[in-house]
Amino acid sequence: MGFTLSSHLSSARCSRICAAPLRTLRTGSCRTSSRVVRGAGTAARAGGDSEAVPPVQQMSYDDALKVLGLSGPSSFEQIVTAKNKQLAASQSNQEKIMEVETAYDVLFMQSMKKRMTGDIEVPTSVRFADVPTRKRSSSRSSAAQPSLLQKLPGGVAVAAPKQSVAAGQAAVFAGLGGWALVQAVLETPDAQAADTAGLQVAAAVAFAVYGFREYKKLSLGRSIGLSVGALTAGILLGAALNAWLRVDIVPLGSFSSPGVFVSTFGITALALASAFLA
């Protein structure tokens, strides 16, 4: 198996330069300084006429550096740049072009040998043509624009709940709220006026504290603080709505308990806090 470098040769000389076998490069027995670039001059045919191309001459590594105007070991980009510069200066001088191409091939093979033996590292920016470039994620930009809800005072964070946990918690809080409403409807108007659904509210607070401790892994103090804060916010909202609706004066069907009306908003606030706050 050999490396064919015909793609690196100009179309003017149409010759093949064969490198040493792969096993020779791996064992390091190939000596570039004494390596002979073999090839044969061929005929470049155009319009039926033929022109003989001079045969490729022997060239050492040091000579190749001098031909390309390099002072020592260079990177692949520097070698290509030097080659193009010399070709541009050679113009139509066929012998000079052949000499530059031969020097480039010698340095190219030396560079390939060093890469295969690990003497030089291939830059991480080098990619094959068929490998698409990965796009960088926009995690930094998304992190730089946090939601306004994540800036609550007291270090309170807002997080999406787990569906399995949220469904169970919602069922419990819905049951407590429904229990309070049904109990109030079954009472007399006088009993409804004095009812505050205290038992249901206490059970909702206890379950909210348990949820913060069990599912959010919060401390007891923080769990109690979030539960009490959510209950207070819900009660204030319920009281404001009741002051507008006045269910004790204008009952909602057979429901006329302002205390239970306000308490259901407190239970709802506890449900939302248990699901989204942490």
Secondary structure, 3 states (H helix, E strand, C coil): CCCECHHHCCCCCCCCCECCCHHHHHHCCCCHHHCCCCCCCCEEEECCEEEECCCCCCCCHHHHHHHHCCCCCCCHHHHHHHHHHHHHHHCCCHHHHHHHHHHHHHHHHHHHHHHHHCCCCCCCCCCCCCCCCCCCCCHHHHHCCCCHHHHCHHHCCECCCCHHHHHHHHHHHHHHHHHHHHHHHCCCHHHHHHCCCHHHHHHHHHHHHHHHHHCCCCCHHHHHHHHHHHHHHHHHHHHHHHHHHCCCCCCECCECCHHHHHHHHHHHHHHHHHHHEC
